[in-house]
Amino acid sequence: MQQFDTYSFSGKKVIVRLDLNVPLNSEYEITDQTRINAALPTVKKIIKDGGKAILISHLGRPGGERLQKYSLRHIVKSLSKKLNVTVQFVGDCIGEEVSEAANKLKEGEVLLLENLRYYPQEKAGDPSFAKKLADLADVYVNDAFGTAHRAHASTAVISSFFGPKDKMFGYVIENELEAIQKVLENNDRPFTAIMGGAKISDKILLIEKMLDKVDNLIIGGGMSFTFFKALGGNVGSSLVEEDKLNLAKIILDLAKEKDVNLFLPPDSIIADSFGNDAQLDVKDNMEIPEQWMGLDIGPKAIEDFKEVIAKSKTILWNGPLGVFEMANFQNGTKSIAEAIVEATKNGAYSLIGGGDSAAAINTFNLQNDVSYISTGGGALLEFLEGKKLPGIAAIVD
């Protein structure tokens, strides 16, 4: 497979699939620059070599419509400033105007094309749409790990129009694959996985996979209440997947069978309604009163989990431990994030899953204190589950 770092892009037109799907506020201002920052090294390498960078991405879910709020025009200013070049922009991603702009590019220049998902052919994986994109360039670089699990035109189909020496991953995907391999295959022991989030159904395949890999499995967040109810506990009005109670029991049995230490939070911060102004209390998770719900792990759970994390040499964290977006229910997630930071300082390798886990780390300003933060949410989950990602397979296979 062609290696990005050793490739000379001098004089080449390079179409680069990035993940520039950044959050925007009502004024179309970027509220989180993480994905843009992640993309910079790849683009900088191309233009430093004297390549002509043609950047493509999606933004939001416009559903094939040209909606102003999903225009990539909104990120041109930020991208130009961070790259220290004037990023050119075309209000389309295929067509005569786009071809003309691509052909006029000089060495070291950057052209950003409009949202790929303005065309339904992108998500449909349409070969003719992919070819129109491919025809713009000499080289294809995929650096959008966050969309690698989608068989879209710009991630999985486009690569078929380039020879093996002219298609490759950028730094983001290379780093993602290296981090995942380090955690799954080249890990130091003890290996601890921390699984949070709302539902077991979202994480079941990952949990099953992790039971074959880890020494310790910490389960928190909303999904833990399905386990407590399965164990015969009273969980009040906490989130429970009634149809997954038997599955929770199976997971507990599997952990014992595979000699994995499975930790559930013994207590929770509970509230009498879902809101930051609710009345609060701390209760054992087997004894939550009716009409009350657990919205964060409690002080005993924090201490138990911190003790496990402190002894770990490899840590994978995917999913928050509570409703961290509300100030009254963020202490658990923040405390676990700080414990992971401390373990990392002491030599552990920490991989933070994308999505809400990455958002939490950024919220607490700890993004520079862990080993690696994934840019992929669903893509990371599927890769960890052992699934073949179309965007990866298109280059590797």
C-alpha positions as CSV (number, residue, x, y, z in Angstrom):
1,M,0.0,0.0,0.0
2,Q,1.3,3.5,-0.9
3,Q,2.5,5.4,2.1
4,F,1.4,9.0,2.4
5,D,4.5,10.4,4.1
6,T,7.0,9.1,1.5
7,Y,4.9,10.2,-1.6
8,S,5.9,13.3,-3.5
9,F,2.9,15.3,-4.5
10,S,4.9,17.9,-6.5
11,G,2.9,19.1,-9.4
12,K,0.1,16.7,-8.8
13,K,-3.6,17.5,-8.5
14,V,-4.7,15.7,-5.3
15,I,-8.3,15.1,-4.3
16,V,-8.5,14.8,-0.6
17,R,-11.5,13.3,1.2
18,L,-11.6,15.0,4.6
19,D,-14.1,15.0,7.4
20,L,-15.0,18.7,7.7
21,N,-18.4,17.9,9.3
22,V,-18.0,20.5,12.0
23,P,-20.7,21.9,14.3
24,L,-22.0,25.4,13.4
25,N,-24.1,27.8,15.5
26,S,-27.0,29.9,14.2
27,E,-24.5,32.5,12.9
28,Y,-22.7,29.8,10.9
29,E,-19.7,30.0,13.2
30,I,-17.7,26.9,13.9
31,T,-18.1,25.8,17.6
32,D,-15.6,22.9,17.6
33,Q,-12.5,23.0,15.4
34,T,-11.3,19.4,16.3
35,R,-12.0,17.9,12.8
36,I,-10.4,20.9,11.0
37,N,-7.3,20.7,13.2
38,A,-7.0,17.0,12.6
39,A,-7.1,17.5,8.8
40,L,-4.3,20.2,8.7
41,P,-1.2,18.0,8.7
42,T,-2.3,16.1,5.7
43,V,-3.2,19.2,3.6
44,K,0.0,20.9,4.7
45,K,2.2,18.0,3.6
46,I,0.5,18.0,0.1
47,I,1.0,21.8,-0.5
48,K,4.5,21.8,1.0
49,D,5.5,19.2,-1.5
50,G,4.1,21.5,-4.3
51,G,0.9,19.6,-4.8
52,K,-2.5,21.1,-5.7
53,A,-5.0,20.2,-3.0
54,I,-8.6,19.7,-3.9
55,L,-10.6,19.2,-0.7
56,I,-13.9,17.4,-0.6
57,S,-16.2,16.7,2.4
58,H,-19.7,16.5,3.6
59,L,-21.4,18.8,6.2
60,G,-24.5,17.7,8.1
61,R,-27.3,15.8,6.5
62,P,-28.8,18.0,3.7
63,G,-30.5,15.0,2.2
64,G,-29.6,15.9,-1.4
65,E,-30.9,19.5,-1.0
66,R,-28.8,22.7,-1.4
67,L,-29.4,24.1,2.1
68,Q,-27.4,27.2,3.0
69,K,-26.8,26.0,6.6
70,Y,-24.8,23.0,5.3
71,S,-22.6,24.9,2.9
72,L,-18.9,24.3,3.3
73,R,-18.4,28.0,2.4
74,H,-18.8,28.7,6.1
75,I,-15.4,27.0,6.9
76,V,-13.3,28.7,4.2
77,K,-12.2,31.6,6.5
78,S,-11.1,29.3,9.3
79,L,-9.4,26.8,7.0
80,S,-7.5,29.6,5.2
81,K,-6.3,31.0,8.5
82,K,-5.1,27.6,9.8
83,L,-3.4,26.6,6.6
84,N,-1.9,30.1,6.1
85,V,-3.1,30.1,2.5
86,T,-6.1,31.6,0.7
87,V,-8.4,28.7,0.3
88,Q,-10.4,29.0,-3.0
89,F,-14.0,27.8,-3.0
90,V,-16.4,26.7,-5.7
91,G,-20.1,26.4,-4.9
92,D,-20.4,22.9,-6.4
93,C,-18.4,19.7,-6.3
94,I,-18.8,18.5,-9.9
95,G,-19.4,20.2,-13.3
96,E,-17.6,22.6,-15.6
97,E,-16.9,25.4,-13.1
98,V,-15.3,22.9,-10.7
99,S,-13.1,21.3,-13.5
100,E,-12.0,24.8,-14.6
101,A,-11.1,25.8,-11.0
102,A,-9.2,22.5,-10.5
103,N,-7.2,22.9,-13.8
104,K,-6.2,26.5,-12.9
105,L,-4.7,25.5,-9.5
106,K,-1.1,26.3,-9.1
107,E,1.4,24.3,-7.0
108,G,0.8,24.9,-3.3
109,E,-2.7,26.1,-3.7
110,V,-5.9,24.8,-2.1
111,L,-9.4,24.5,-3.5
112,L,-12.4,23.5,-1.4
113,L,-15.5,22.1,-3.1
114,E,-19.1,22.4,-2.0
115,N,-20.8,19.8,0.2
116,L,-20.8,16.4,-1.4
117,R,-24.1,15.5,0.1
118,Y,-25.9,18.1,-1.9
119,Y,-26.0,15.3,-4.4
120,P,-27.9,12.1,-3.3
121,Q,-25.5,10.2,-5.6
122,E,-22.8,10.6,-2.9
123,K,-24.6,8.5,-0.2
124,A,-25.8,6.1,-2.9
125,G,-22.2,5.3,-3.9
126,D,-22.9,6.2,-7.5
127,P,-20.0,5.2,-9.7
128,S,-20.6,8.0,-12.3
129,F,-20.6,10.6,-9.6
130,A,-17.4,9.1,-8.1
131,K,-15.8,9.2,-11.6
132,K,-16.6,12.9,-12.0
133,L,-14.8,13.6,-8.7
134,A,-11.9,11.3,-9.7
135,D,-11.4,13.0,-13.0
136,L,-10.5,16.2,-11.2
137,A,-7.2,14.8,-9.9
138,D,-4.1,12.6,-10.4
139,V,-4.0,11.3,-6.9
140,Y,-6.7,10.3,-4.3
141,V,-6.1,10.6,-0.5
142,N,-8.7,9.4,1.9
143,D,-8.3,11.0,5.4
144,A,-12.0,10.9,6.6
145,F,-12.0,8.2,9.2
146,G,-15.3,9.4,10.5
147,T,-17.0,8.3,7.2
148,A,-14.9,5.2,6.5
149,H,-17.8,2.9,7.5
150,R,-19.9,4.3,4.7
151,A,-19.8,2.9,1.2
152,H,-20.2,6.4,-0.3
153,A,-19.0,7.6,-3.6
154,S,-16.2,9.8,-2.2
155,T,-15.0,7.2,0.4
156,A,-15.3,3.7,-1.1
157,V,-16.0,4.0,-4.9
158,I,-13.7,6.8,-6.0
159,S,-10.6,4.9,-5.3
160,S,-11.3,2.4,-8.0
161,F,-10.5,5.1,-10.6
162,F,-6.9,5.4,-9.3
163,G,-4.0,3.0,-9.6
164,P,-2.5,1.4,-6.5
165,K,0.4,3.9,-6.4
166,D,-1.9,6.9,-6.6
167,K,-4.4,6.2,-3.8
168,M,-3.6,6.2,-0.1
169,F,-4.6,7.2,3.4
170,G,-3.7,10.6,4.9
171,Y,-2.2,11.1,8.4
172,V,-5.6,11.0,10.2
173,I,-6.5,7.5,9.0
174,E,-3.0,6.2,9.4
175,N,-2.9,7.4,13.0
176,E,-6.4,6.0,13.7
177,L,-5.4,2.5,12.4
178,E,-2.1,2.7,14.4
179,A,-3.9,3.6,17.6
180,I,-6.6,0.9,17.2
181,Q,-3.9,-1.7,16.5
182,K,-1.9,-0.6,19.5
183,V,-5.0,-1.0,21.7
184,L,-6.3,-4.3,20.2
185,E,-3.2,-6.1,19.2
186,N,-0.1,-4.6,20.8
187,N,-1.4,-3.6,24.2
188,D,0.3,-3.7,27.6
189,R,-1.6,-5.2,30.5
190,P,-3.8,-4.7,32.4
191,F,-6.1,-3.6,29.6
192,T,-9.3,-1.7,30.7
193,A,-12.2,-0.8,28.5
194,I,-14.7,1.8,29.8
195,M,-18.1,1.6,28.1
196,G,-20.6,4.4,28.7
197,G,-23.6,5.8,26.8
198,A,-27.3,5.2,26.9
199,K,-28.0,1.8,25.5
200,I,-26.6,-1.7,25.5
201,S,-28.0,-2.2,22.0
202,D,-25.6,0.5,20.7
203,K,-22.6,-1.2,22.2
204,I,-23.4,-5.0,22.3
205,L,-21.1,-6.0,19.5
206,L,-18.3,-3.9,21.0
207,I,-18.8,-5.3,24.5
208,E,-18.7,-8.9,23.2
209,K,-15.5,-8.1,21.3
210,M,-13.9,-6.5,24.3
211,L,-14.7,-9.5,26.5
212,D,-12.1,-11.4,24.4
213,K,-9.5,-8.7,24.7
214,V,-9.6,-7.0,28.1
215,D,-8.8,-7.7,31.7
216,N,-11.3,-5.2,33.0
217,L,-14.6,-3.9,31.6
218,I,-16.2,-0.9,33.3
219,I,-19.8,-0.2,32.3
220,G,-21.5,3.1,33.2
221,G,-23.9,5.6,31.8
222,G,-27.6,4.8,31.0
223,M,-26.9,1.3,29.9
224,S,-25.9,0.2,33.4
225,F,-29.5,0.4,34.6
226,T,-30.5,-2.4,32.3
227,F,-27.9,-4.6,34.1
228,F,-29.2,-3.5,37.5
229,K,-32.8,-4.3,36.6
230,A,-31.6,-7.7,35.2
231,L,-30.0,-8.3,38.6
232,G,-33.3,-7.7,40.3
233,G,-32.7,-4.1,41.4
234,N,-35.1,-1.2,41.6
235,V,-34.0,1.4,39.2
236,G,-36.9,3.9,39.4
237,S,-37.5,5.6,36.1
238,S,-33.9,5.3,35.0
239,L,-33.4,4.4,31.3
240,V,-33.9,0.6,30.8
241,E,-34.0,-1.5,27.7
242,E,-36.6,-4.0,28.7
243,D,-36.0,-6.2,25.8
244,K,-32.3,-6.4,26.7
245,L,-32.6,-7.7,30.2
246,N,-31.7,-11.3,29.2
247,L,-28.8,-10.0,27.1
248,A,-27.4,-8.2,30.2
249,K,-27.4,-11.4,32.1
250,I,-25.7,-13.2,29.3
251,I,-23.0,-10.5,29.3
252,L,-22.4,-10.9,33.0
253,D,-22.1,-14.6,32.6
254,L,-19.8,-14.3,29.7
255,A,-17.5,-12.0,31.7
256,K,-17.2,-14.6,34.4
257,E,-16.6,-17.3,31.8
258,K,-13.8,-15.4,30.2
259,D,-12.3,-14.3,33.5
260,V,-12.9,-10.6,32.8
261,N,-13.4,-8.3,35.8
262,L,-16.7,-6.5,35.0
263,F,-17.4,-3.4,37.1
264,L,-20.8,-1.8,37.4
265,P,-21.3,1.5,39.3
266,P,-22.6,0.8,42.8
267,D,-24.2,4.2,43.2
268,S,-25.6,7.1,41.1
269,I,-26.5,10.7,41.4
270,I,-30.3,10.5,40.9
271,A,-32.8,13.2,40.0
272,D,-36.6,13.5,40.3
273,S,-36.7,14.8,36.6
274,F,-34.5,15.0,33.6
275,G,-33.1,18.5,34.0
276,N,-30.3,20.5,35.6
277,D,-32.8,22.1,38.0
278,A,-34.1,18.8,39.4
279,Q,-33.8,17.7,43.0
280,L,-30.8,15.5,43.5
281,D,-29.8,12.6,45.8
282,V,-27.2,9.8,45.9
283,K,-28.5,6.2,45.9
284,D,-27.4,2.6,45.6
285,N,-28.2,1.5,42.1
286,M,-30.2,-1.4,43.3
287,E,-32.5,0.9,45.4
288,I,-33.5,3.9,43.3
289,P,-36.9,5.2,44.4
290,E,-39.9,5.3,42.0
291,Q,-40.1,8.4,39.8
292,W,-36.3,9.0,40.3
293,M,-33.7,8.4,37.7
294,G,-29.9,7.9,37.7
295,L,-28.2,10.6,35.6
296,D,-24.5,10.3,36.7
297,I,-22.3,7.8,38.5
298,G,-22.0,8.4,42.2
299,P,-19.0,9.0,44.5
300,K,-18.5,5.3,45.4
301,A,-18.5,4.4,41.7
302,I,-16.0,7.1,40.9
303,E,-13.6,5.8,43.5
304,D,-14.0,2.2,42.4
305,F,-13.5,3.1,38.7
306,K,-10.5,5.3,39.5
307,E,-8.8,2.5,41.3
308,V,-9.1,0.2,38.3
309,I,-8.0,2.9,35.9
310,A,-4.9,3.8,38.0
311,K,-3.6,0.2,37.7
312,S,-4.2,0.0,33.9
313,K,-1.6,0.1,31.2
314,T,-4.0,0.3,28.2
315,I,-7.3,2.1,28.3
316,L,-10.1,2.3,25.8
317,W,-12.9,4.7,26.6
318,N,-16.1,4.9,24.6
319,G,-19.2,6.7,25.9
320,P,-19.8,9.2,28.8
321,L,-20.7,8.0,32.3
322,G,-23.5,10.4,32.8
323,V,-25.4,13.3,31.2
324,F,-22.2,15.4,31.1
325,E,-23.9,18.2,29.1
326,M,-25.7,19.2,32.3
327,A,-23.4,20.7,35.0
328,N,-25.1,18.7,37.8
329,F,-24.4,15.4,36.1
330,Q,-20.9,15.9,34.6
331,N,-18.8,15.0,37.7
332,G,-18.6,11.3,37.0
333,T,-17.5,11.7,33.4
334,K,-15.1,14.4,34.3
335,S,-13.6,12.4,37.2
336,I,-13.1,9.4,34.9
337,A,-11.5,11.6,32.2
338,E,-9.1,13.0,34.9
339,A,-8.3,9.5,36.1
340,I,-7.5,8.4,32.5
341,V,-5.2,11.5,32.2
342,E,-3.4,10.6,35.4
343,A,-2.9,7.0,34.2
344,T,-1.6,8.3,30.9
345,K,0.9,10.5,32.7
346,N,2.1,7.3,34.5
347,G,2.7,5.5,31.3
348,A,-0.6,4.0,30.2
349,Y,-1.8,4.2,26.6
350,S,-5.2,5.8,26.3
351,L,-7.5,5.8,23.3
352,I,-10.6,7.9,23.6
353,G,-13.4,6.9,21.3
354,G,-15.0,9.5,19.0
355,G,-18.4,11.1,19.4
356,D,-19.5,11.9,22.9
357,S,-16.2,10.7,24.5
358,A,-14.2,13.1,22.4
359,A,-16.7,15.9,23.1
360,A,-16.4,15.3,26.9
361,I,-12.6,15.3,26.8
362,N,-12.7,18.6,24.9
363,T,-15.3,20.0,27.2
364,F,-13.0,19.4,30.2
365,N,-10.0,20.8,28.2
366,L,-8.1,17.5,28.6
367,Q,-7.6,16.8,24.9
368,N,-3.8,17.2,25.1
369,D,-3.4,14.9,28.1
370,V,-4.4,11.6,26.6
371,S,-2.6,9.4,24.1
372,Y,-5.1,9.5,21.2
373,I,-8.6,10.9,20.5
374,S,-10.4,9.2,17.6
375,T,-12.1,11.4,15.0
376,G,-14.6,8.6,14.3
377,G,-17.8,7.8,16.2
378,G,-19.6,5.1,14.3
379,A,-16.5,4.2,12.2
380,L,-14.4,3.5,15.3
381,L,-17.2,1.4,16.9
382,E,-17.5,-0.7,13.8
383,F,-13.8,-1.1,13.4
384,L,-13.4,-2.2,17.0
385,E,-16.3,-4.6,16.5
386,G,-14.2,-6.3,13.8
387,K,-16.3,-5.1,10.9
388,K,-14.8,-4.3,7.5
389,L,-15.0,-0.6,6.7
390,P,-15.6,0.2,3.0
391,G,-13.5,3.3,3.1
392,I,-10.5,1.3,4.5
393,A,-11.0,-1.8,2.4
394,A,-11.1,0.3,-0.8
395,I,-7.5,1.3,-0.3
396,V,-6.1,-1.8,1.5
397,D,-7.7,-4.6,-0.5
